[in-house]
């Protein structure tokens, strides 16, 4: 199908983009890489009256280390982040998860911030944001604010972004997972939506933080303390899977999703423990 | 700020396979439809129109991407390459195309243009891929004739041939 008609705006600066969102608010959608939004427009799942195209804004096309945070601008593509020479050292978890985001052909245009803005429960980047304790930077005419992953992603495809706000960047703490990071995903084909994705990072003092995507409407994380034996871990993950519940859809049943969590998560915890030991 | 109203038509100009082209587009016109309908370049195919099947893949500023997930107005000033630009002439297919012919890497041909465009980008970035890496990139395309075995053979052979061309001429080959 083809998109419903809309007015196209291509601002020349972030200031102009923010002004356009103040003027059009809830009738507007922000277009960056378009790898989720264009599909939704084509399927007429969304019919905004205005599109604000930020893909050419050079000021949003930067990856930089600021203090102990990695800041990725809203026009940076997934392929550009994957090619960032410092990714392995500064963000080893993202280096592992990013190749699972869509396909080679969609990572070439899809943006890091766009994937987080889309807030699909099974996406790898929202899981990374939650697991690593990152934040989303939002700008409106009245100023800038930062939201944590939990404040930002409020439900399935739902976020805390106000209609007049532009996501200008996302920030990940640098170096998390340097002592161990692992990612695993089950999908019908590599690059398709994950049925279940699981990530784990060493979080200091022998603890492992584990995050699960694709089972509930937002990614969920828990800490696994160093004191837990591998038998305790299996039990703790069993409880987690049960608490998460999961949902049935055309790809998998809730029960199958819980089963995947029970099987994958303890393995990842073992891998991260082995790395950090 | 550029503003194009709902049913307004604007002139879109970009470089297509090395020459400047222009046409008219409303904001909602997809790049695929612009290439085919406005410019008459029907080598780029339209399949699922939501980024899954891969048959509309073209190169945008050298980089393989879905043309169904891009608006024609966004192509302004860009460099777009499509399957029409791969062969130097009617009788001179490029290495990837020759390998496709040799290994019967196409049956109906519907998915072929997209796959050629993906790998013309990918092999220039990774000239020495292993089979898993090729399979991963091929995973971004759907061939409903299921000719994947032939595709794998053709792409691996084309990669080897391009590597040979690089070393013998001492310069990267297209």
Interface residues (C-beta under 8 A of the other chain):
Chain A: X1 X2 X3 X4 X5 X6 X7 X8 X9 X10 X11 X12 X16 X20 X31 X34 X35 X38 X39 X41 X42 X43 X49 X51 X53 X55 X79 X99 X102 X103 X104 X105 X106 X108 X109 X189 X190 X191
Chain B: X1 X2 X3 X4 X5 X6 X7 X26 X27 X28 X30 X33 X49 X50 X51 X54 X57 X60 X63 X64 X65 X66 X68 X69 X70 X71 X73 X74 X118 X121 X122 X136 X137 X139 X140
